[in-house]
Amino acid sequence: MAVVRFPLVSTLSPKDVLAVLTDFSPARAEAWPTIDAEHFQVHELGDTWAEVTEGTAAAWERARYTWEPEGDTVTITTLDSKLFGAGGGWVFRMTPEGDGTRIDVELTREPSTVKGKMFAALLPLVGPSSLRKSFAGPLQAE
């Protein structure tokens, strides 16, 4: 199992960060550089949860998002993935900081393929910097 943790600082309020993380409209594929329209599908959507497939041809996953409307945490559990097995996923914890938000990100991966195992081994080394870059735009983060 690979685990990567890193902080982000966003200019958005915690409520706005939550809104970006839980926006499953068609604009999601435009806002997130790691999601293309061909690999974005909302399977089910509730008030505090969603089941979606998102990603690219190279790396997609089907996941279940859960959150509380006034909460500070979004949890994403991997259900299926091109590279990784079920389990693992993401946790985003938001804390007000100055005029914005500190977002503590935790990524856990359970590799299920040889390619996934190789990628998981590299995650602690290259993950934080490349993931920060992919979150910078949508979350207005540094």
MOKA-V533937 format. One record per backbone hydrogen bond with DSSP energy under -0.5 kcal/mol. NH is the residue of the N-H (numbers start at 1). CO is the residue of the C=O. If there is no record, write none. Layout:
BEGIN
NH:CO ; NH:CO
END
This chain:
BEGIN
2:109 ; 4:107 ; 6:105 ; 8:103 ; 10:101 ; 11:140 ; 12:139 ; 17:13 ; 18:14 ; 19:15 ; 20:16 ; 21:17 ; 22:18 ; 23:20 ; 24:22 ; 28:25 ; 29:26 ; 30:26 ; 31:27 ; 32:28 ; 33:31 ; 35:32 ; 36:55 ; 39:36 ; 40:37 ; 41:53 ; 43:41 ; 43:51 ; 44:51 ; 46:49 ; 50:65 ; 51:44 ; 52:50 ; 52:63 ; 53:41 ; 54:61 ; 56:59 ; 61:54 ; 62:80 ; 63:52 ; 63:61 ; 64:77 ; 65:50 ; 65:63 ; 66:75 ; 67:48 ; 68:73 ; 71:68 ; 74:92 ; 75:66 ; 76:90 ; 77:64 ; 77:75 ; 78:76 ; 78:88 ; 79:62 ; 80:62 ; 82:60 ; 85:110 ; 87:78 ; 89:108 ; 90:76 ; 91:106 ; 92:74 ; 93:91 ; 93:104 ; 94:72 ; 95:102 ; 97:100 ; 100:97 ; 101:10 ; 102:95 ; 103:8 ; 103:101 ; 104:93 ; 104:102 ; 105:6 ; 105:103 ; 106:91 ; 107:4 ; 108:89 ; 109:2 ; 111:109 ; 112:83 ; 113:83 ; 117:113 ; 118:114 ; 119:115 ; 120:116 ; 121:117 ; 122:118 ; 123:119 ; 124:120 ; 125:122 ; 126:122 ; 127:122 ; 127:123 ; 130:126 ; 131:127 ; 132:128 ; 133:129 ; 134:130 ; 135:131 ; 136:132 ; 137:133 ; 139:135 ; 140:136 ; 140:137 ; 141:136 ; 142:9
END
